[in-house]
């Protein structure tokens, strides 16, 4: 683990969220594995507080059943998929096993521009390993969601797709039954609020 230390280097605008991964892979089994971060210090003594850095453990879902269709295979032909982000609680990691951590940094809208640097410490029963982390904050700002013309599309389905959960989504969220009067009202409202271009 100590032989492969690298630094985390991010770049972000004010009001932006950026993230990286830190992989913990010990040569022998270790316990008490947990990551902590310091404040990140920047120009003129400015501080990007540690509270703006969220560290979460990536949880491997074992023995995942897959369905037909296009999909990305698990690394090395395994059946383990890293997906869920869990609390950064102390855990044990077996020898020659990779445990990823998601390190997310939120840059406040009022943060001064410049380069900020600090340390993420990987603590284990075998000792502590410091990993340098830096964030280059540019002097541009992403507007708040209520002040922006940016749009985000949340995936939804009207009458089913590939999975049971998507088939049930509209009835559960809008208190209707598929194809009843209320369902058609919901579909009509979707159509009114969805701009279309071109011809059919």
N, C-alpha and C positions, 0 to 999 in steps of 0.2 A: 504493500500500500504506500509506504513512504517513498518508494522509488519512482512513483508515477505522479507525484504532486504537480498540479498545474494551477494557474491562476484563473479566476472567473473575471471576465472583462465584459461589461455591458455598456450600451449607449442608449440614451433615452431623452425624450423631450419632457418638458415640465407637464405634469398631469398624466404622464404615461406609466404603464406597468410593463416591465421587462423581466425575463426569467432565464435561468440556466439550470443545469443539472450538475450535481456532484455525485460521482460514483464511488462507493466504498467497496473495496475488494481485498479483504485480508488474506495473507498467505496461510494463516492459522486461525482457528476459530476465536472470536472475541465476543465479549458481552458488554453491556452498558453503552452500546453505540448510540450516540446522540450528537446533534450538531447545534452549535450556538454561534451567534454573530455579534460583533462589536458595532458601535456607532461608526459610520463612515464620515471621515473628516475631509473637508474640501477647502476651497480658496478663502483666505482671510479668516480662517477659523470657523467657517460655516459647517454645519453638521447635518447629515442625512441620518436621522435616528434609527437605531436598530429596530425600533417598533415598526418601521416601514419595510422591513425585510421579513418575509414569511417563509419559514423552512418547513416543508412537509415531506414525509416519507412516502415513497411510491410503493403501493401494495401490489404484489403479484397475484393475479387470479389464476389458480392452478386448474388444470384439467378443463379448459374451456371447450364447450361443444360449439362447433362452427356450423354454419349453414352454407348451402351452395351459393356461388356467386363470387364476385371480385372481393378479395380481402388480402390483407398483408399477413404473411405467415409470421409466427413467433420466431425470434432469433434462434439459430442453430437447430431448427426443426423441433423445438420444444413445444409444449402445450401451455406454457405460462405466458400470460400477457400482463404487462405493467399498465395499470389504468388508474385505479383509485388513489387519491392523495389523502394520507392519514396524518394524524397528529404526530409531532416530532417527539414521541416518547422513546425512552431507552429500550433497545432491543438487542438480541444476539444475532450475529452473522456468522454463518459457517465458513470454513476454509474454502478459498477459491470460488466464492459465491459473490456475485455483484449485487449490491443493494443501492439503488439510485435514490437520490433526494432532489426534490424540486425546490429551488431557491428563487423566490419571487420578490422583486423590488418595486415598490410604488414610489414614484417621485411626486411629491406634493406640487400643486400648481404654483406656489410661491417660492419654490426652491431656487436658490441662486445658481446660475450657470457655472460650470467648471467640473473638474475631475475630483471625485470623492473616492477615498480608499479606506479599507478596513480589513477585518480578518474573520473568516468562518473557521471555527475550530471543530475538528472531528475528534470527539472524545470516545475512547474505548478502553477496555480493560488492559489493552496492550500499550496504552499511552495516548497522548494528544498529538494531533497532526494539524498544523495551521495551514489554511488555504487562503491566499490573498484574494480579495474581491475589490473590484473598482467599478464605478459607474461614471461615465462621461455624460453630464447633463448639458444639453444644448440650450441656447437662449431662444427657444421657440416653445410655444405652449399648445397643447391639445385642448380645445374648448370643452367645457363641461357638457355632459350629455344633453342638458336642457337648454344649451346655448349653441347647439351644433346642428348642421343640416345632414350630418352623417346618419345613415340608416343601418339597422341591423335586422337581419331576417332570422327569426327563430323557426327551426324546422317544425312543421306540423303536418298532419294529414287529414283529409276530409272524410275519406271512406275506406281507410285501410291502406296498408303498404306491405311490408314483409313481416312485421312482428305484431303480436297481439296488442302490445302496449300502444302502438300507433293507431290501431283500429279503434281503441277505446278512448283516445286522447280527447277528441271533441266532445263526445257524450259526457265524459267525466268532468271536463273543464266548464262546460256550458249547460249542464243539467238537461240534456235532451237524449232522445233515442234516435239512432241513425235513420234518416229519411222521414222522421215525423215532421210536423209543422214547424216546431221550434228549430230543428236541425236545418231546415231550409232557410229559416230566418237568419241563422248564424252564417250559412253559406252566402246569402245575399249581402250581409254586412261585410264579410270578407271581400267579396267582389267589389263593393263600393269603395273600400279603403285600399285596394290594390291597383295602382296605376298600370295600365297596359299600353303598349305601343305596337305599331305595325298592324297588319291585317291577318285574318284567319281564313 
